[in-house]
Amino acid sequence: MSIRRVAMGLALVLALGAGSGLALAAGKPAQTDKVNLNTASVQQLSELPGVGEALAARIIEYRQKSGGFKSTQELMNVQGIGERSFQKIESLLTTGEASQKASATK
């Protein structure tokens, strides 16, 4: 019975390690909070999967020229962000519209 416990413990350790290993394998930390496209720095944007420093700089350049993002879908107007790459990071993005709407009602 002790061999079974050791095997179960080892399986649990390996399962937990594999989950965190995916973020490490990508070379980027796992996202916990949404990234605000209208306030994020180059560093914050480059932590998104598939976004490097050059693409992050283009996102900020677009933000400055356009006066900010009205929706997360507008990110696809940035050169280098297509529909497929947008779908991978869409759930990690915000434009802050919820907080803007809340402050407008106060």
N, CA, C and O atoms as a DFTB+ gen file, in Angstrom:
424 C
 N C O
     1  1       0.815      -1.175       0.000
     2  2       0.000       0.000       0.000
     3  2       0.874       1.259       0.000
     4  3       0.452       2.280      -0.543
     5  1       2.051       1.223       0.578
     6  2       2.903       2.403       0.612
     7  2       3.446       2.717      -0.787
     8  3       3.681       3.883      -1.104
     9  1       3.643       1.718      -1.607
    10  2       4.091       1.957      -2.976
    11  2       3.010       2.714      -3.748
    12  3       3.306       3.609      -4.540
    13  1       1.761       2.342      -3.506
    14  2       0.648       3.018      -4.164
    15  2       0.615       4.492      -3.757
    16  3       0.393       5.356      -4.606
    17  1       0.829       4.791      -2.484
    18  2       0.835       6.185      -2.013
    19  2       1.984       6.976      -2.638
    20  3       1.812       8.125      -3.047
    21  1       3.134       6.355      -2.704
    22  2       4.283       7.021      -3.315
    23  2       3.996       7.303      -4.791
    24  3       4.300       8.387      -5.289
    25  1       3.419       6.340      -5.481
    26  2       3.105       6.516      -6.896
    27  2       2.077       7.619      -7.089
    28  3       2.194       8.418      -8.019
    29  1       1.067       7.673      -6.220
    30  2       0.049       8.719      -6.328
    31  2       0.659      10.090      -6.035
    32  3       0.339      11.073      -6.703
    33  1       1.530      10.150      -5.042
    34  2       2.192      11.409      -4.713
    35  2       3.079      11.877      -5.849
    36  3       3.098      13.062      -6.182
    37  1       3.806      10.958      -6.438
    38  2       4.671      11.291      -7.566
    39  2       3.842      11.772      -8.757
    40  3       4.220      12.731      -9.429
    41  1       2.730      11.118      -9.016
    42  2       1.850      11.526     -10.114
    43  2       1.314      12.929      -9.871
    44  3       1.220      13.728     -10.802
    45  1       0.966      13.229      -8.637
    46  2       0.458      14.559      -8.292
    47  2       1.539      15.618      -8.490
    48  3       1.271      16.681      -9.051
    49  1       2.737      15.340      -8.039
    50  2       3.848      16.288      -8.201
    51  2       4.126      16.529      -9.681
    52  3       4.336      17.671     -10.090
    53  1       4.131      15.477     -10.481
    54  2       4.385      15.615     -11.905
    55  2       3.271      16.405     -12.586
    56  3       3.544      17.228     -13.461
    57  1       2.031      16.168     -12.200
    58  2       0.907      16.897     -12.796
    59  2       0.983      18.379     -12.468
    60  3       0.754      19.217     -13.339
    61  1       1.297      18.710     -11.235
    62  2       1.416      20.112     -10.841
    63  2       2.609      20.771     -11.526
    64  3       2.531      21.924     -11.951
    65  1       3.686      20.048     -11.628
    66  2       4.876      20.586     -12.286
    67  2       4.667      20.793     -13.772
    68  3       5.208      21.742     -14.340
    69  1       3.904      19.938     -14.409
    70  2       3.651      20.078     -15.844
    71  2       2.831      21.320     -16.121
    72  3       3.061      22.000     -17.120
    73  1       1.875      21.628     -15.254
    74  2       1.052      22.823     -15.454
    75  2       1.864      24.093     -15.382
    76  3       1.691      24.985     -16.212
    77  1       2.744      24.193     -14.411
    78  2       3.574      25.391     -14.310
    79  2       4.696      25.362     -15.330
    80  3       5.231      26.407     -15.701
    81  1       5.050      24.185     -15.779
    82  2       6.101      24.055     -16.777
    83  2       5.698      24.610     -18.129
    84  3       6.558      25.022     -18.907
    85  1       4.407      24.630     -18.422
    86  2       3.958      25.179     -19.697
    87  2       4.280      26.659     -19.782
    88  3       4.744      27.133     -20.819
    89  1       4.042      27.392     -18.710
    90  2       4.348      28.826     -18.709
    91  2       5.858      29.036     -18.793
    92  3       6.324      29.948     -19.477
    93  1       6.615      28.198     -18.104
    94  2       8.063      28.334     -18.140
    95  2       8.613      27.963     -19.509
    96  3       9.567      28.575     -19.988
    97  1       8.012      26.966     -20.131
    98  2       8.479      26.538     -21.445
    99  2       8.282      27.644     -22.474
   100  3       9.084      27.783     -23.398
   101  1       7.240      28.418     -22.324
   102  2       6.992      29.519     -23.238
   103  2       7.920      30.688     -22.946
   104  3       8.027      31.613     -23.750
   105  1       8.593      30.651     -21.795
   106  2       9.513      31.710     -21.433
   107  2       8.821      32.944     -20.897
   108  3       9.449      33.989     -20.732
   109  1       7.528      32.830     -20.624
   110  2       6.757      33.963     -20.133
   111  2       5.945      33.514     -18.929
   112  3       5.485      32.373     -18.884
   113  1       5.762      34.399     -17.949
   114  2       4.963      34.029     -16.787
   115  2       3.499      33.853     -17.166
   116  3       3.023      34.451     -18.131
   117  1       2.797      33.038     -16.410
   118  2       1.376      32.851     -16.650
   119  2       0.626      34.135     -16.310
   120  3       0.906      34.778     -15.298
   121  1      -0.325      34.502     -17.160
   122  2      -1.106      35.712     -16.946
   123  2      -2.100      35.493     -15.812
   124  3      -2.741      34.445     -15.738
   125  1      -2.225      36.472     -14.939
   126  2      -3.210      36.389     -13.870
   127  2      -4.268      37.468     -14.022
   128  3      -5.452      37.193     -13.830
   129  1      -3.873      38.689     -14.361
   130  2      -4.805      39.782     -14.571
   131  2      -4.859      40.114     -16.047
   132  3      -3.943      39.804     -16.809
   133  1      -5.964      40.759     -16.439
   134  2      -6.075      41.187     -17.828
   135  2      -5.154      42.370     -18.074
   136  3      -4.904      43.182     -17.183
   137  1      -4.658      42.452     -19.289
   138  2      -3.775      43.534     -19.697
   139  2      -4.634      44.610     -20.360
   140  3      -5.357      44.332     -21.317
   141  1      -4.550      45.835     -19.849
   142  2      -5.312      46.946     -20.397
   143  2      -4.545      47.517     -21.588
   144  3      -3.447      48.050     -21.429
   145  1      -5.122      47.403     -22.765
   146  2      -4.465      47.870     -23.981
   147  2      -4.219      49.376     -23.966
   148  3      -3.327      49.860     -24.663
   149  1      -4.984      50.112     -23.194
   150  2      -4.862      51.565     -23.168
   151  2      -3.865      52.093     -22.142
   152  3      -3.542      53.281     -22.150
   153  1      -3.380      51.234     -21.268
   154  2      -2.446      51.698     -20.237
   155  2      -1.191      50.834     -20.109
   156  3      -0.253      51.219     -19.411
   157  1      -1.156      49.689     -20.763
   158  2      -0.052      48.738     -20.587
   159  2       1.253      49.267     -21.167
   160  3       1.270      49.962     -22.183
   161  1       2.336      48.921     -20.498
   162  2       3.679      49.269     -20.970
   163  2       4.144      48.224     -21.992
   164  3       3.495      47.197     -22.186
   165  1       5.271      48.504     -22.634
   166  2       5.871      47.547     -23.563
   167  2       6.130      46.229     -22.835
   168  3       5.864      45.155     -23.373
   169  1       6.643      46.315     -21.623
   170  2       6.950      45.102     -20.862
   171  2       5.691      44.289     -20.588
   172  3       5.690      43.071     -20.764
   173  1       4.619      44.952     -20.158
   174  2       3.375      44.237     -19.868
   175  2       2.808      43.590     -21.120
   176  3       2.356      42.446     -21.080
   177  1       2.827      44.309     -22.223
   178  2       2.309      43.753     -23.475
   179  2       3.168      42.600     -23.978
   180  3       2.645      41.624     -24.515
   181  1       4.478      42.707     -23.807
   182  2       5.363      41.653     -24.308
   183  2       5.270      40.374     -23.486
   184  3       5.807      39.345     -23.896
   185  1       4.605      40.412     -22.340
   186  2       4.382      39.209     -21.550
   187  2       3.214      38.388     -22.079
   188  3       3.014      37.249     -21.656
   189  1       2.442      38.955     -23.001
   190  2       1.340      38.212     -23.615
   191  2       1.908      37.148     -24.544
   192  3       2.929      37.385     -25.190
   193  1       1.275      35.987     -24.625
   194  2       1.765      34.930     -25.523
   195  2       1.812      35.413     -26.967
   196  3       0.827      35.934     -27.491
   197  1       2.967      35.236     -27.605
   198  2       3.128      35.593     -29.000
   199  2       3.434      37.061     -29.259
   200  3       3.551      37.474     -30.413
   201  1       3.565      37.855     -28.194
   202  2       3.853      39.285     -28.353
   203  2       5.261      39.555     -27.833
   204  3       5.547      39.361     -26.651
   205  1       6.118      39.997     -28.717
   206  2       7.472      40.370     -28.316
   207  2       7.562      41.876     -28.141
   208  3       6.558      42.583     -28.232
   209  1       8.777      42.364     -27.887
   210  2       8.959      43.796     -27.646
   211  2       8.635      44.636     -28.872
   212  3       8.058      45.716     -28.737
   213  1       8.990      44.169     -30.065
   214  2       8.726      44.941     -31.287
   215  2       7.216      45.083     -31.517
   216  3       6.738      46.171     -31.839
   217  1       6.471      43.995     -31.355
   218  2       5.028      44.043     -31.538
   219  2       4.380      44.890     -30.445
   220  3       3.442      45.639     -30.713
   221  1       4.873      44.773     -29.229
   222  2       4.355      45.593     -28.131
   223  2       4.553      47.077     -28.426
   224  3       3.677      47.893     -28.140
   225  1       5.699      47.422     -28.994
   226  2       5.963      48.818     -29.355
   227  2       4.994      49.286     -30.442
   228  3       4.544      50.432     -30.407
   229  1       4.659      48.411     -31.419
   230  2       3.689      48.766     -32.454
   231  2       2.303      48.961     -31.872
   232  3       1.552      49.824     -32.328
   233  1       1.953      48.162     -30.862
   234  2       0.652      48.309     -30.198
   235  2       0.569      49.680     -29.528
   236  3      -0.445      50.369     -29.642
   237  1       1.620      50.068     -28.839
   238  2       1.639      51.373     -28.172
   239  2       1.624      52.500     -29.193
   240  3       0.949      53.510     -28.989
   241  1       2.356      52.343     -30.285
   242  2       2.354      53.357     -31.343
   243  2       0.944      53.535     -31.920
   244  3       0.488      54.659     -32.130
   245  1       0.261      52.411     -32.172
   246  2      -1.111      52.471     -32.678
   247  2      -2.013      53.172     -31.664
   248  3      -2.843      54.003     -32.034
   249  1      -1.851      52.838     -30.398
   250  2      -2.661      53.432     -29.326
   251  2      -2.492      54.950     -29.297
   252  3      -3.467      55.688     -29.153
   253  1      -1.260      55.405     -29.434
   254  2      -0.984      56.843     -29.398
   255  2      -1.559      57.546     -30.619
   256  3      -2.109      58.640     -30.494
   257  1      -1.443      56.943     -31.793
   258  2      -1.932      57.563     -33.023
   259  2      -3.456      57.579     -33.099
   260  3      -4.043      58.527     -33.620
   261  1      -4.096      56.531     -32.581
   262  2      -5.550      56.406     -32.716
   263  2      -6.318      57.001     -31.538
   264  3      -7.545      57.096     -31.578
   265  1      -5.605      57.396     -30.501
   266  2      -6.283      57.935     -29.329
   267  2      -6.796      56.870     -28.382
   268  3      -7.666      57.143     -27.554
   269  1      -6.277      55.677     -28.489
   270  2      -6.656      54.595     -27.578
   271  2      -7.546      53.563     -28.249
   272  3      -8.127      53.803     -29.307
   273  1      -7.635      52.411     -27.604
   274  2      -8.446      51.308     -28.107
   275  2      -9.863      51.431     -27.569
   276  3     -10.062      51.558     -26.360
   277  1     -10.844      51.393     -28.456
   278  2     -12.253      51.411     -28.043
   279  2     -12.724      50.002     -27.696
   280  3     -13.609      49.825     -26.859
   281  1     -12.125      48.993     -28.349
   282  2     -12.461      47.594     -28.082
   283  2     -11.200      46.753     -28.257
   284  3     -10.246      47.176     -28.911
   285  1     -11.205      45.577     -27.677
   286  2     -10.041      44.708     -27.807
   287  2      -9.874      44.237     -29.257
   288  3      -8.750      43.988     -29.693
   289  1     -10.980      44.109     -30.013
   290  2     -10.917      43.665     -31.399
   291  2     -10.116      44.642     -32.265
   292  3      -9.565      44.252     -33.295
   293  1     -10.053      45.893     -31.852
   294  2      -9.303      46.904     -32.594
   295  2      -7.808      46.560     -32.645
   296  3      -7.074      47.086     -33.482
   297  1      -7.367      45.685     -31.755
   298  2      -5.968      45.259     -31.746
   299  2      -5.570      44.624     -33.070
   300  3      -4.400      44.658     -33.449
   301  1      -6.538      44.043     -33.776
   302  2      -6.229      43.408     -35.064
   303  2      -5.865      44.438     -36.138
   304  3      -5.435      44.054     -37.226
   305  1      -6.024      45.723     -35.861
   306  2      -5.580      46.775     -36.787
   307  2      -4.073      46.989     -36.716
   308  3      -3.498      47.650     -37.580
   309  1      -3.432      46.434     -35.692
   310  2      -1.984      46.568     -35.523
   311  2      -1.301      45.534     -36.404
   312  3      -1.652      44.354     -36.381
   313  1      -0.317      45.988     -37.182
   314  2       0.422      45.070     -38.044
   315  2       1.079      43.987     -37.193
   316  3       1.793      44.288     -36.237
   317  1       0.835      42.738     -37.543
   318  2       1.411      41.614     -36.805
   319  2       0.399      40.897     -35.929
   320  3       0.691      39.829     -35.391
   321  1      -0.794      41.475     -35.780
   322  2      -1.857      40.824     -35.002
   323  2      -2.959      40.439     -35.971
   324  3      -3.703      41.289     -36.460
   325  1      -3.051      39.161     -36.236
   326  2      -4.114      38.645     -37.091
   327  2      -5.207      38.025     -36.240
   328  3      -5.141      38.031     -35.011
   329  1      -6.201      37.498     -36.907
   330  2      -7.335      36.910     -36.192
   331  2      -6.899      35.744     -35.312
   332  3      -7.369      35.602     -34.183
   333  1      -6.010      34.919     -35.826
   334  2      -5.572      33.739     -35.073
   335  2      -4.795      34.136     -33.816
   336  3      -5.049      33.608     -32.734
   337  1      -3.854      35.061     -33.961
   338  2      -3.076      35.483     -32.783
   339  2      -3.957      36.256     -31.808
   340  3      -3.763      36.165     -30.596
   341  1      -4.925      37.015     -32.324
   342  2      -5.841      37.738     -31.448
   343  2      -6.663      36.759     -30.613
   344  3      -6.850      36.976     -29.416
   345  1      -7.151      35.694     -31.224
   346  2      -7.963      34.714     -30.508
   347  2      -7.188      34.073     -29.363
   348  3      -7.774      33.720     -28.340
   349  1      -5.876      33.920     -29.527
   350  2      -5.056      33.302     -28.479
   351  2      -4.958      34.179     -27.235
   352  3      -4.830      33.665     -26.124
   353  1      -5.018      35.505     -27.414
   354  2      -4.804      36.410     -26.279
   355  2      -6.043      37.213     -25.895
   356  3      -6.009      37.975     -24.929
   357  1      -7.124      37.053     -26.630
   358  2      -8.328      37.859     -26.404
   359  2      -8.811      37.821     -24.954
   360  3      -9.199      38.851     -24.403
   361  1      -8.791      36.652     -24.342
   362  2      -9.291      36.520     -22.968
   363  2      -8.379      37.209     -21.946
   364  3      -8.768      37.390     -20.792
   365  1      -7.181      37.587     -22.363
   366  2      -6.223      38.241     -21.462
   367  2      -6.246      39.760     -21.583
   368  3      -5.478      40.449     -20.912
   369  1      -7.127      40.285     -22.438
   370  2      -7.119      41.709     -22.757
   371  2      -8.342      42.442     -22.241
   372  3      -9.411      41.857     -22.067
   373  1      -8.165      43.739     -22.000
   374  2      -9.254      44.648     -21.693
   375  2      -8.883      46.017     -22.234
   376  3      -7.711      46.304     -22.482
   377  1      -9.881      46.849     -22.413
   378  2      -9.620      48.240     -22.776
   379  2      -9.999      49.156     -21.626
   380  3      -9.892      50.378     -21.727
   381  1     -10.441      48.553     -20.534
   382  2     -10.825      49.331     -19.363
   383  2     -12.219      49.895     -19.467
   384  3     -12.596      50.760     -18.676
   385  1     -13.013      49.414     -20.448
   386  2     -14.339      49.988     -20.646
   387  2     -15.251      49.809     -19.439
   388  3     -16.103      50.662     -19.192
   389  1     -15.099      48.732     -18.685
   390  2     -15.955      48.511     -17.522
   391  2     -15.717      49.584     -16.471
   392  3     -16.674      50.109     -15.901
   393  1     -14.456      49.922     -16.203
   394  2     -14.162      50.922     -15.191
   395  2     -14.541      52.322     -15.688
   396  3     -14.934      53.174     -14.891
   397  1     -14.424      52.567     -17.017
   398  2     -14.818      53.866     -17.566
   399  2     -16.322      54.055     -17.458
   400  3     -16.786      55.146     -17.127
   401  1     -17.085      53.008     -17.732
   402  2     -18.541      53.093     -17.633
   403  2     -18.955      53.310     -16.189
   404  3     -19.874      54.082     -15.917
   405  1     -18.284      52.635     -15.258
   406  2     -18.625      52.774     -13.843
   407  2     -18.345      54.192     -13.363
   408  3     -19.140      54.749     -12.607
   409  1     -17.249      54.780     -13.778
   410  2     -16.929      56.137     -13.335
   411  2     -17.845      57.153     -14.005
   412  3     -18.070      58.226     -13.446
   413  1     -18.376      56.851     -15.173
   414  2     -19.274      57.771     -15.856
   415  2     -20.640      57.826     -15.185
   416  3     -21.347      58.828     -15.292
   417  1     -21.017      56.746     -14.491
   418  2     -22.324      56.713     -13.834
   419  2     -22.287      57.320     -12.441
   420  3     -23.339      57.526     -11.837
   421  1     -21.097      57.613     -11.915
   422  2     -20.980      58.176     -10.560
   423  2     -21.255      59.645     -10.550
   424  3     -21.200      60.276      -9.495
